[in-house]
């Protein structure tokens, strides 16, 4: 399996990709959420929003986290429209969101041309309890398709609910990093040997999962810091798979 990782603005890079060149889009854009007030949501950094005050994580911030809902919806609609263009007919879209941006994400998905198929909850068992409140231990994956899905082409039966905690300790290299185990399950919506696009690649978890599941990967990451981490993880994964294949043939 192969990968290509681009460092740069997602809209500009997407515009350079050819029509109908990927088989699925799986992405985790900055939610532009968090914070108790509108001021906090639009002025606090990603690290301040999404890590606990007492957390010992030395994680780099990332930009693009201070849009209001109108700007976020417009920005995401543009991205999903370009992603629609570069996806083959019948391909799937999976986009992460939280409860605050759920309505905006659903609107952007449909504005981008996708047929909305449903919502997949992602349960996070290790979320911190809140006294007198319900624990916020669930995020969501909105999914859709570019037209009709041919089930015979990829006859998988995938779960509609996922449960896994965010990586912690040394395994956590990104503020909003997703578990590779969950991402591996999600990549199965793509046909075997197909190509998965993630235009907000972060530390490369989608790409790692894609390679492990026998899919190719195209990633776009805005920050040089996280693009370098993603490149390292993708290269290590590809090298590991090559060593495994060599062992099997000897």
N, C-alpha and C positions, 0 to 999 in steps of 0.2 A: 504494500500500500504506500501511497505517496502523499506528501503534504506541500502546501505553498502558504507561506505566512507573509502578509503585507503589513508594514508599519506605516500608518497614516490615517487621514480622515476617512471614515467609513463611506460617506456619500461620494467622495472623489474616487476612491478605489473601486467601489461598486460600479460606478459609471464606466470604468475601464474594462470590466469583465464582459465577456460575450454573452449574447442571449442564449437561454436554454443550455447552460453549461454545468449546472449542478442539479442534484436529485433531491436535496432536502436542505432546509435552513433550520438550524437550531441555535438560538442566540439568547443572551442574557444582558440586555441593555441596561445602562444605569437607570434605576427606577425614578430618580429625582423625587424621592419620597422621604420618609423619616422626619423626625422633628415634631414637636408638639404644636407649633404654630406655623403660619405661612412664612413668617420671617426666618424661623429656624430651618424650615425646609429649603429656603432659597439662599441662605447665607452660610449654613454650616458645611464643613467639608464632608466628603464621603466617609473618611475615617471617624469623624466625630459622630456622624449619624449611625454608622453600622458596626461600631465596636464599642464595647462597654468601657466606661471611664477607668475601670481598674484592670483592663486587659493589658497583658504584657506583650502585645503583638507589635513588632517593629515593621509595619506594613506601609508601603508607599501609597499616597493618595492617588486618585485619578480625577481628571477633569470631567466636565459635562454633567455635574450633579446639582445644578442650581437653576434649572428651568422651572417655570410655573407649569400648571397642567396644560394650558393652551399651547405654549411653546413646545412642551414635551410631546403632546399629541401630534402637532404639525411635523416635528422632527422625526418621530417614529413612523408617521405615515409616509414620509419621503423615503426613508430607509426601506420600509416594507414594500413599497412600490418598486424600487430598484431591485430588491431581492426577488420579487415576483417575476420581473423580466428575466433574470438570469437563471430562474428555475425551470426545469423541464415540466411539461404537462403531466399532471398527476402527482407531482412532488408535494411534500409536506412542509409545513412551517410549524415550529414550536418556539414560543417566545415566553420567557419568564417575566412575572410581574408580582406585585403584592396587592393587598386589598385596597390601598389608597388609589392605586393607578389602574384598578381592574376595568373600570368603565372606559377610561381613556385608551387602554390597550386594546380592548375589544373594538372600539371605534377605528383605531389606527389599522388594525388587522384587516378590517373590511374595506377601509378607504384605500388600502394598498392593493386591493383586487382579490384578496384571498377569500375562499369560502370557509367560514368559521365552522369548525367541527365540534368544539367542546372545550372543557376546562379540566386539567389534570391537577389535583392537589398534591403538593409536596409537603409532607409532615416532617418536622424537625424535632426529634425526641428530646434533645438537650437544650431546648429554648428555656430561658430563665423565667421562672414563675413570677407573677406580679400580684402583690397583696391586694385583695379586694377586687381583682379583675380577672378576666380570662387570659390565659397565656397566649401570646401571639407566636405560635409555633407552626404556622402554615404559610407557605407561599404557593403560587399558582403557575401553571404552565398553560397558556392559551395555545390552542393548536387549530390549524386549518390546512387547506390544500389548494393547489392550483388546479381547479376543476375536479373531475371525477377521479376516484382512487380505484385502481384495478387490483383487487385483493389477490388475484391469482398470480400477479407479477411478484408479489412479496407476501406470501401467505403466513403472516405472523399473527399471533394473538397476544396483544400487549396489555399489561395491567392499566387500570385507570386511576391508580393511587400509588404514590411512592413515599417511602419512609426511610430517611437516613439523615444523620446529623452533618452539619457543615464540618469540613476538615478543621482540626485543631492542632495546637502545638507546632512542631516543625513542619508538619504536613500542610499547614495553612500558609500559602504564599501570596494570597490575594484577599482583599477585604471582603469581597462578596463571592468567594470561591465556592463552586458547587461540587458535591461528591461525585467522584468518577464512577462509582457504582451506579448511581442514578443516571448519569449521563450515558453510560453504556447501554442501559435499557432503552433510553430514549432514541439512541442512534439506530436501533433496530427498525424504526419506521422507514429508514432509507433502505433501498434495495441492496443486497450484498454486492460489494464491488463498486457501489455508486459513490458519489461525491457529496459531502456535507459542507455547507457554508456556515460560518459564524462570523458576522461582521462586527461583533463586540467580543473578541476572543479572550481578552483578559490574560490569565496565566495559562491558557491553552487546554483547559479540562475537556472541552468539547472535542478538540482535536485528538487528545490522548485517547478518549473513549472511542472515537471514530476509528483510529488506527487499530486499537485492540479488537474491535468488532469487524474488522475486514472492510472498512470503508476508507475512501480517500478524503482529504480534508483541505479546505481553503479557508484561511483565517485572516481577519483584519483587526488590528489593534492600534488604537490611537497613540498610546504612550510608549516611548522607547524602552522604559524600564520594564513594563510588563511584557512587551513584545520579546525582549531578550529572555525573560523567564519562560515564556511560551515556547520559544525556539529551542531552548535547552530541554524542556520536558518532551517536546515532540521528537527531537533528535534521539534522546535517550530511549523513548518508547520504540521508535523505529529500529534503533540498533538492537534493543532487546528482542524484538520480534525476529530480526534477522538471525540472531544467535540461536534462538529457539528453532527456527527453520533449519539451520545448519546442523544442529544437534540431531534433529529427527532424520536427516538424510545420511548421517554417518553411523 
